[in-house]
Amino acid sequence: MIHIDAQTMFEVAPRFSGENAANQAAIIAAAGEVLQVTLQQYDINTRLRIAHFLGQTCHESAGFRTTEEFASGDAYEGRTDLGNTQPGDGRRYKGRGLLQLTGRANYRELGGVLGVDLEGRPELAAQPALSLRIACEYWKKRNINKPCDQDDLMTVTRLINGGLNGLEDRRLYTNNARRALARIEGVQLSGAQTASDKRILHRGSKGEDVAELQTLLRKLDFAVAIDGDFGAGTEVAVTRFQSENQLDADGIVGAQTWAALLAAKVPAARA
């Protein structure tokens, strides 16, 4: 089994700043918490299947920074092929989720499958964990695992998009996912599961695992408070540690950063 989580999603996605970064972090944290178990339930459990799933959902959600279509939805008004038969259905049933669920009929159908009243409460489809399940149901319905097994990006894209829109970005994110999964498998094979099992931490995280992180940083001569609150000072220290250890200096403590921290040697003056 390949152990995937929020860190895997971060490694696939592009970086943002400001509000976009905050939105991305919230979506990834919520979806990442249930990513492993959800994908396993839908047999999205091999390197190729996971890589294509993450690459496609990353593109469709604008880099995991939104679970709701940016457009108003007016373009879908009166689309009887989508089941939009009532005034206001275009906006009400606009695209939502990691793979954009669109139209009253599709909300009704997927809601019935999942036991959730998506037709009556369409905004629920934007919740990250639920949108992950919706995406998996769509994946299953279209039998997208099959072209994944052939590593057929173009067929996968056509089944998701109906054409080849955004093919280069989809290829980029799928390749990012390949590298992330290769890294994870390498960590697992080297026996570093204790690091990969730890919670992903980033600015705003709180708790005992943040205090553990801060304790490790203090031992390595980083001047941070051990208060269990991942604030600006902790983020600066993490970013500096990552830079000094040839890691992506993004301030996010995932499996690679945890492994490097746990393996780091305490300076002689502090030992």
Rosetta blueprint (number, residue, H / E / L):
1 M L
2 I L
3 H L
4 I L
5 D L
6 A H
7 Q H
8 T H
9 M H
10 F H
11 E H
12 V H
13 A L
14 P L
15 R L
16 F L
17 S L
18 G H
19 E H
20 N H
21 A H
22 A H
23 N H
24 Q H
25 A H
26 A H
27 I H
28 I H
29 A H
30 A H
31 A H
32 G H
33 E H
34 V H
35 L H
36 Q H
37 V H
38 T H
39 L H
40 Q H
41 Q H
42 Y L
43 D L
44 I L
45 N L
46 T L
47 R H
48 L H
49 R H
50 I H
51 A H
52 H H
53 F H
54 L H
55 G H
56 Q H
57 T H
58 C H
59 H H
60 E H
61 S L
62 A L
63 G L
64 F L
65 R L
66 T L
67 T L
68 E E
69 E L
70 F L
71 A L
72 S L
73 G L
74 D H
75 A H
76 Y H
77 E L
78 G L
79 R L
80 T H
81 D H
82 L H
83 G L
84 N L
85 T L
86 Q L
87 P L
88 G L
89 D H
90 G H
91 R H
92 R H
93 Y L
94 K L
95 G L
96 R E
97 G L
98 L L
99 L L
100 Q L
101 L E
102 T L
103 G L
104 R H
105 A H
106 N H
107 Y H
108 R H
109 E H
110 L H
111 G H
112 G H
113 V H
114 L H
115 G L
116 V L
117 D L
118 L L
119 E L
120 G L
121 R L
122 P H
123 E H
124 L H
125 A H
126 A H
127 Q L
128 P H
129 A H
130 L H
131 S H
132 L H
133 R H
134 I H
135 A H
136 C H
137 E H
138 Y H
139 W H
140 K H
141 K H
142 R L
143 N L
144 I L
145 N H
146 K H
147 P H
148 C H
149 D H
150 Q L
151 D L
152 D L
153 L H
154 M H
155 T H
156 V H
157 T H
158 R H
159 L H
160 I H
161 N H
162 G L
163 G L
164 L L
165 N L
166 G L
167 L H
168 E H
169 D H
170 R H
171 R H
172 L H
173 Y H
174 T H
175 N H
176 N H
177 A H
178 R H
179 R H
180 A H
181 L H
182 A H
183 R H
184 I H
185 E H
186 G H
187 V H
188 Q H
189 L H
190 S L
191 G L
192 A L
193 Q H
194 T H
195 A H
196 S H
197 D L
198 K L
199 R L
200 I L
201 L E
202 H L
203 R L
204 G L
205 S L
206 K E
207 G L
208 E H
209 D H
210 V H
211 A H
212 E H
213 L H
214 Q H
215 T H
216 L H
217 L H
218 R H
219 K H
220 L L
221 D L
222 F L
223 A L
224 V L
225 A L
226 I L
227 D L
228 G L
229 D E
230 F L
231 G L
232 A H
233 G H
234 T H
235 E H
236 V H
237 A H
238 V H
239 T H
240 R H
241 F H
242 Q H
243 S H
244 E H
245 N L
246 Q L
247 L L
248 D L
249 A L
250 D L
251 G L
252 I L
253 V E
254 G L
255 A H
256 Q H
257 T H
258 W H
259 A H
260 A H
261 L H
262 L H
263 A H
264 A L
265 K L
266 V L
267 P L
268 A L
269 A L
270 R L
271 A L
